[in-house]
Each structure stands twice: as C-alpha cells, then as structure tokens.
Amino acid sequence: MAEATQEEIRAHMDTYTAFNKLLTFVILWVILLLSSMALGLVAHVGLLSVLLGVGGTVALLIGFALFG
C-alpha cells in the first residue's frame, strides 16, 4: 500500500472539510424550508413564512460565507 504524502493528506482534509460545510448548509436549509412550509400551509401564516424563508436563507448564506 502506498504511503500518502503530507500534500495529499492536506488536500483530502480540505475536501472533507468543504464537503462537511456543504452538507451542514444543506441540512439546515432543508429544515428552514420545511418549517417555512409548515408555517404557511398548516398554520396559515403566509407572510411570516415567506419572511422567515427568505430571511433565513439570506442569513444562512451570509453565515456560511463569512464563518464557513
């Protein structure tokens, strides 16, 4: 079995970290989307649902762009 160099290990860890961030973002966005849909469809609070969905999406994008 071939030994991995430090550069290969670093590249693998960078890819692994980026994938984890992407997966975390997608999971949080799906939860936000489902909760916004539940507010709009079940609770009949359409305006709050739209504001939560759009504002939450923008907040997630900014949060992951700045801190991710």
N, C-alpha and C positions, 0 to 999 in steps of 0.2 A: 504494500500500500504506500502510495506516495505521500510524502510529508508536505503540508501546506506552508507556504511562506507567510511572513507577517503581513505582507501586502494583500494576499488572498484572504487571510482571516479578517483583516480590516475591511476589505470590500464586502465580504459576506456579512459582517456585523452591520455595516452601513445599510445594506439591502434589507436585512432583517429588521432593523430599527425603523426604516421608512415604511416597510410593509405593516409593522405593528401600529404606527401612527395612522396610516390609511385605514386599517381595519377598525381602529378605535373611532375614527371620524365617522365611518360608515355606520357603525353600530349606534353611535349617539344620534346621528342624523335620522336613522330609521325610527328610533324611539321618539324623537321630536316629531317626525312626520305622523306616526301613529297616534300620538297624544293630540296633535292638532286636528287630525281627522276625527278623533273621538269627541273632542270638544265641539266641532262643527256639526257632526252628524247625530250624535247621541244627546248632547247637552243643548243643542240648538243655540250655540253662542258663536255664530259665524264670524263676526268681526274680530272678536278676541282670538279665535282660531287662526285667522289669516295673519293677524299681527304677531301672534306667537310663532307661527310657522316662518314667516319672513324674517322677523327679528331674531329668532333663534338660529336660523340658517346663517344669517349675516354674522351673528356672534360666534358661531362655530367656525366659520371661515376665517374670521379675524383672529380668533383664539389659536387656531392651528397654524395660521400663517406667522403669527408673532412668536408664539411659545412652542411651536412644534418643530 
